[in-house]
Amino acid sequence: MIDIKKAALLVAVAASSGCAGLMQDNRAPEEIVAERAQERYDGLMQKNMEGLKEAFKFTTPSFRQYTTPEQYNARVAGRGMWNAAKVNKVSCEEDVCDVVIDVTYTSPQMGLPITRPLDEKWIRIEDKWWVYHK
């Protein structure tokens, strides 16, 4: 026969682990967006279709409805020359964040590494942050 205390403990553990996935992220928007933006660029830095598809997941749901990963690949075609990409700054107001990513690449003409900032917008839709493309 099952011990009542053990059964109650198993039910409590199962219920709490099920709820963990439903909990909201209470971090500041800047921290959440910085993490998601870096994950997106980490995917782009893989320079293969798997990495591109991972980065594509961070675009807005509406963008993904009308754009294929192959079309998105053309939009980020310069990533093949990138050596590094790092989120530099995130500033948010309400449901919009401005993100600056420092991308480093080697200049074919000079053979020297150049770091250039890229600006992008992230927007919140139904409590989730997405990179915004026009």
Backbone torsions as a table, in degrees:
resi	resn	phi	psi	omega
1	MET	NA	143.7	-177.4
2	ILE	-80.6	134.1	175.9
3	ASP	-67.8	131.1	-177.9
4	ILE	-59.6	-41.6	-178.8
5	LYS	-64.6	-42.4	179.2
6	LYS	-65.0	-41.7	179.4
7	ALA	-63.4	-42.7	179.2
8	ALA	-64.1	-39.5	178.4
9	LEU	-64.5	-43.1	178.2
10	LEU	-61.7	-41.1	178.5
11	VAL	-64.8	-42.8	-179.8
12	ALA	-63.8	-43.0	179.9
13	VAL	-65.0	-44.5	-180.0
14	ALA	-63.0	-41.0	-179.6
15	ALA	-67.4	-41.4	-178.3
16	SER	-70.7	-35.9	178.7
17	SER	-71.4	-32.5	176.2
18	GLY	-67.5	-34.6	-179.7
19	CYS	-77.3	-22.0	-176.4
20	ALA	-60.0	-37.5	179.8
21	GLY	-71.5	-18.1	-178.3
22	LEU	-93.1	-8.2	-177.4
23	MET	-68.9	143.9	177.5
24	GLN	-77.9	152.5	176.4
25	ASP	-82.6	115.3	-176.0
26	ASN	-92.8	9.1	178.1
27	ARG	-71.6	162.2	176.7
28	ALA	-63.6	145.8	178.6
29	PRO	-53.2	-38.8	-179.2
30	GLU	-58.8	-39.9	-178.8
31	GLU	-70.6	-42.6	179.2
32	ILE	-63.5	-47.6	-178.2
33	VAL	-66.0	-40.1	178.2
34	ALA	-59.4	-42.7	179.4
35	GLU	-65.2	-46.8	-179.3
36	ARG	-66.0	-40.7	179.0
37	ALA	-63.2	-42.7	179.4
38	GLN	-64.8	-40.5	177.5
39	GLU	-61.1	-39.9	177.8
40	ARG	-61.8	-48.3	-179.4
41	TYR	-68.7	-31.9	174.8
42	ASP	-61.1	-39.2	175.6
43	GLY	-63.9	-45.7	179.1
44	LEU	-61.6	-35.0	-178.5
45	MET	-69.8	-15.7	177.8
46	GLN	-67.2	-22.5	175.2
47	LYS	57.3	32.1	174.0
48	ASN	-138.7	173.7	-175.6
49	MET	-66.7	-33.6	178.5
50	GLU	-63.6	-44.8	178.1
51	GLY	-65.1	-39.3	177.8
52	LEU	-61.8	-45.6	179.3
53	LYS	-62.8	-35.3	176.5
54	GLU	-64.9	-44.4	178.8
55	ALA	-65.5	-36.6	-179.5
56	PHE	-60.2	-30.9	-179.9
57	LYS	-63.0	-17.6	-178.6
58	PHE	-90.5	-2.9	176.7
59	THR	-80.3	159.7	-177.1
60	THR	-60.7	150.0	178.2
61	PRO	-55.7	-38.8	-179.9
62	SER	-67.0	-37.1	177.2
63	PHE	-62.0	-42.9	-179.2
64	ARG	-66.7	-24.5	178.1
65	GLN	-67.8	-30.8	-172.5
66	TYR	-113.6	1.9	-177.8
67	THR	-131.6	135.9	176.7
68	THR	-92.0	160.9	174.1
69	PRO	-57.7	-33.8	179.5
70	GLU	-66.2	-41.4	176.3
71	GLN	-65.7	-38.1	178.4
72	TYR	-64.4	-35.4	178.5
73	ASN	-58.2	-40.7	178.4
74	ALA	-65.4	-33.3	-178.8
75	ARG	-68.3	-30.2	-178.5
76	VAL	-113.8	33.6	-173.7
77	ALA	-58.8	-31.0	-177.6
78	GLY	-68.7	-10.0	-176.0
79	ARG	-62.7	-19.1	179.1
80	GLY	-63.8	-21.5	-179.8
81	MET	-95.1	-7.8	-175.9
82	TRP	-71.8	140.3	174.7
83	ASN	-102.3	-28.7	-177.8
84	ALA	-159.9	154.2	175.4
85	ALA	-147.9	126.9	-176.5
86	LYS	-140.7	133.4	176.2
87	VAL	-65.2	127.1	-178.6
88	ASN	-100.4	-43.6	-172.9
89	LYS	-152.2	141.9	174.3
90	VAL	-135.1	127.5	174.8
91	SER	-132.7	131.2	-173.0
92	CYS	-123.2	147.6	170.7
93	GLU	-138.3	125.0	179.5
94	GLU	52.9	-115.7	-174.5
95	ASP	-108.5	21.4	-179.5
96	VAL	-133.5	134.6	176.2
97	CYS	-124.4	139.7	171.6
98	ASP	-98.9	128.7	-176.1
99	VAL	-122.9	136.3	175.2
100	VAL	-116.1	123.5	178.5
101	ILE	-113.5	129.5	175.7
102	ASP	-89.9	116.4	179.6
103	VAL	-109.1	129.0	179.6
104	THR	-110.1	132.6	177.9
105	TYR	-141.4	164.5	177.9
106	THR	-100.4	124.9	179.5
107	SER	-68.6	124.0	178.6
108	PRO	-62.6	-33.6	-177.9
109	GLN	-74.0	-41.4	-174.6
110	MET	-102.9	-18.3	-178.8
111	GLY	70.5	15.2	-178.7
112	LEU	-108.7	147.3	175.8
113	PRO	-71.6	136.4	178.8
114	ILE	-126.3	133.2	175.8
115	THR	-108.8	129.5	-176.4
116	ARG	-130.8	135.6	177.6
117	PRO	-79.8	139.1	173.0
118	LEU	-115.6	132.2	179.8
119	ASP	-103.2	139.1	174.3
120	GLU	-148.7	161.4	178.6
121	LYS	-108.5	143.0	172.5
122	TRP	-121.6	140.1	-179.2
123	ILE	-125.6	151.4	178.5
124	ARG	-97.4	126.4	175.6
125	ILE	-128.3	119.1	179.8
126	GLU	49.1	51.4	176.2
127	ASP	63.9	20.5	174.3
128	LYS	-129.3	143.1	-176.2
129	TRP	-98.5	135.8	-176.9
130	TRP	-135.8	146.9	172.9
131	VAL	-73.8	137.2	-175.6
132	TYR	-101.8	124.7	173.5
133	HIS	-120.1	139.4	177.4
134	LYS	-77.1	NA	NA
